[in-house]
């Protein structure tokens, strides 16, 4: 039975992806490109000013904290962006930071040479083995911040033997001292409740814009929309449910080709802001698990805001904690909801630029990787 169910799920996802592809083809063949828009130079200049001010304000602001942060890169595109942005921000605020590619880089020589006081990584069997190998499986001057993770994506599945062992190790002091997540606690309660039940403090470090990368670009807006994403199952469902009507009627940028099988090729994360700036509207539908519980807004929302790009996303319990309704257009999921909102804003250039300016100001006030780096240092030191 399980085999048939898995086969059926894969077949449905293939069908959704092919439908999305057919809509993209229809849009390319039938949509008439709108006249190119030249971005507001005042908005571009304001973005540059805010970026310069933020970099100056945060420069070396925690140089005297004495922390040395070792980041063990997470095995996902989003995780790599998160930790690299954090490393750059930590360095800028004056904190020694080193990022290694995986757990195998955690060696006695590295620990002796770098002498970390904070270690950030994913709570996996592999990391536990490396902690044991380098003598970091006991409480020490190095605080271990581990991200709880299920071995299976199904959060309601019974705990595996390996997960139970990791929980026992954490409870005995051989694992995490603090739990770390880019998702808010309500989401974590749903997905990794056994980890939270042990009682270790949870540090929520949301995603953010990078002032080193996410900046306004001066290129003309020649596309109606832009949407760049990885075609994992939840993302395929979200695009299929919300964007097909837009894709079929409009001229836009869609990808990535390596996972969707069509569209623009995979781009370095440094190019995402530039590509978003080529469109009048950046589309950021949320995956289903983020719609009904406070979890995450996705990194592209913060990046588009810092790039002064107008965007439309979907409303979640977290949205208005981070952006007001005059800073980010977020709509409840429903039949035609994203499509109707897209049509409402597509040709309203003054309105789009007003909202984009509000988002730009807000993201530099509250939601850059520099803010997150300071939060990390301050919260860990307060909870030791």
Protein Blocks (a to p, Z undefined) as FASTA:
>chain_A
ZZmmmmmmmmmmmmmmmmmmmmmmmmmmmpccdddddddfklmmmmmmmmmmmmmmmgok
lmmnopacdddddfbfklmmmmmmmmmmmmmnopacdddfblklmcfklmmmnopabdcd
dddfklmmmmmmnopabccfbdcddddddfbfblkbccdfklmmmmmmmmnopacfbdcd
fbdfklmmmmmmmmmmnopacddddddddfklmccdfbdcfbfbdcdddddfklmmmmmm
mmmmmmmmcccddddfklnopajddddfklmmmmmmmpmbdcddddfklmmocfbeojkl
mmmmmnopacdddddfklmmmocfklbccddddehklmmmmmmmmmmmklmmmmmmmmmm
mmmmmmcfklmmmmmmmmmmmmZZ
